[in-house]
């Protein structure tokens, strides 16, 4: 039985599939967030394993935002 995939797992997949650096992936992630944009440290906290003390859970709304932005970016490249 496969473990349940978390929002953070899906974000990691999006970043890996994009082939972009974390900084470039963060730029895509932050598109449209305006002043609510995330720092590189917070973005990295979304990407680390759940057993890391730096781990931060990714909300459903942010995953939906990320999927939309990455889909648009990958389509245009």
C-alpha positions in Angstrom: 0.0 0.0 0.0 1.4 3.4 -1.0 1.6 6.1 1.7 -0.7 9.1 1.2 1.0 11.8 -0.7 1.1 15.2 1.1 0.8 18.6 -0.4 4.5 19.0 0.3 5.3 15.8 -1.6 3.4 17.2 -4.6 5.2 20.5 -4.4 8.6 18.6 -4.4 7.4 16.8 -7.5 6.5 20.0 -9.2 9.9 21.5 -8.5 11.8 18.3 -9.6 9.7 18.0 -12.8 10.4 21.6 -13.7 14.2 21.1 -13.6 14.5 24.5 -12.1 16.7 25.6 -9.2 14.9 26.2 -5.9 15.3 30.0 -6.4 13.7 29.9 -9.9 10.9 27.6 -8.6 10.3 30.0 -5.8 9.9 32.9 -8.3 7.2 30.8 -10.1 5.6 29.8 -6.8 5.4 33.5 -5.7 3.8 34.8 -8.9 0.6 36.4 -8.1 1.1 36.4 -4.3 2.2 40.0 -4.1 3.1 41.1 -0.6 2.2 37.6 0.7 5.1 36.1 -1.3 7.3 33.6 0.5 11.0 33.8 1.4 13.5 31.2 0.2 13.8 29.8 3.7 10.0 29.2 4.0 9.9 27.7 0.5 12.7 25.3 1.5 10.7 24.4 4.7 7.9 23.3 2.3 10.4 21.1 0.5 12.2 19.3 3.3 11.1 15.9 4.7 8.3 15.9 7.3 10.7 14.6 9.9 12.9 17.6 9.6 12.6 20.3 12.4 12.5 22.9 9.6 9.4 21.2 8.0 6.4 23.4 7.4 3.1 22.0 6.1 1.8 23.4 2.7 -1.8 24.5 2.8 -4.3 23.2 0.1 -4.7 26.7 -1.3 -1.0 27.1 -1.8 -0.6 23.8 -3.5 -3.4 24.7 -5.9 -1.7 28.0 -6.6 1.6 26.3 -7.2 0.1 23.7 -9.5 -1.5 26.5 -11.6 1.7 28.5 -11.8 4.0 25.6 -12.6 1.5 24.3 -15.2 1.5 27.7 -16.9 5.3 28.0 -16.7 6.0 24.5 -18.0 3.5 25.0 -20.8 5.3 28.2 -22.0 8.8 26.7 -22.0 
